[in-house]
Amino acid sequence: MSSIPLKHERRVRRLPPPRGEPFYTAIHWTGWRYLQVAIGYILLVPVRLLLTAILLSPVYLTAKLVSMTIEEDENGMRWHKPWERKLMQSVQFFGKAALWCMGFTRIVVKGQQAEYKDARFLLISPHTSIFDSIILGSFSFGCVMSLKSNLKVPLVGSLLAASEAIIVSDKNKSHQEAVSDVIRRRLESPRATIPVVIFPEGTVHSGRGLIEFKQGAFKYGLPVQPLVLRMGKDPNWTTWSYHHSMLSSFLHTLACPYNPLEIQFLPVYNPAESEIANTSLFSKNVRDYIANFMGLPASEHSRVDMDLMGIALKHHLPHWAGNVEYGILRDELSLNSQCLKDLMKKFAGLKDAHDGYLTAEDFIRYLRWHVAEDVMKLFNLCDTQGRGKISFREYAIAYADLFRPYCEEDVFVKRVFRFLCQAQGDAAQTGETSC
């Protein structure tokens, strides 16, 4: 079989490596830490859980009462009557008392919340813990957004039904349009007096940096006010991410003798004309503004990275294999989330990739191509770091730059295309994929 040379114009872009691992939390265990946790679980956790449960009883009863009387207008917006608003203040009192029982005995509030006319959105970042929502409910900084299905969740559903929360239908094909329409109606209502509270990152993470902001709160071109939360002596204990579940982070926090909490309002961010015209620029500049204030790095990671990590772990790959910094691959290579998930499943299906890498020998074995020289040319193009092995991120970049644009040109590339994209049926012959 003759050699089929690769054309010179085929090149794989050398994108910078992912900036950090925002969805991975590593707790460093020491002898003292083990002793502290053991004592906390024996002495503190049971007492704090009991006191918190006692405090939640009046919260539930109050929320249930208000939910039966709260007014809902023709647009589905909920509005408190004056007496209901005062009654809900008792919920905030019990919420703060519950925080105290959970170990947040020192709560410091810095800065000042802007008036509604000056900032229609309150952006809470970084979003790292289940306690973020508890803090929000205890201080009532504004109206939250929630899916309609959450109304069925015990206690949480009652609190949502008793508040001026923006309730949207469960996710469907027109979910984003529906959410935008509901927010717009809320902003345009003359009865609105409190800002819309949004977690712009859209998911929890380790808090060691800020990830990509979703653009929902920025498409209206209105001023926003950031709210920064800092909690716990060791943030690794309170954060909820991979290798540190919601339950373990909650219980570990209760096991700590005390957990400092700092709530800080930053000055209102007023968008420039260029930011009003460019939603993506607006969201990135606000994220960088918060990151610079906190002294944290910013990256283009998103929920997709966490989903890819989940697929990697499910297929016995190391978690870092799914850490690709999705925003970079989407913007630079036009790779969508479903395409990357499909590629990850294919990559994970190669038995020799379980250490997170593919070698040149893996290429030769799986391509079953007899001209080793061609396979090595291909492998060297993919191996942008020159390590003698390629990661899933390099694999995805190679697919986008090397194979996707040229999959119709010759038999060799078609064969490699089938190897990389795991196409099915007729799509495997034509190179057509969801990518």
Helices and strands as residue ranges (DSSP letters): H 31-39, I 40-44, H 45-69, E 71-72, E 78-79, H 82-101, E 107-110, E 121-124, H 131-139, E 145-147, G 148-152, H 156-162, E 166-168, H 175-188, E 196-198, E 224-231, H 235-238, H 246-255, E 261-265, H 273-277, H 279-294, H 303-314, G 319-322, H 326-333, H 337-348, G 351-353, E 358-359, H 360-367, H 372-382, E 389-390, H 392-398, I 399-403, G 404-406, H 411-421, H 427-430
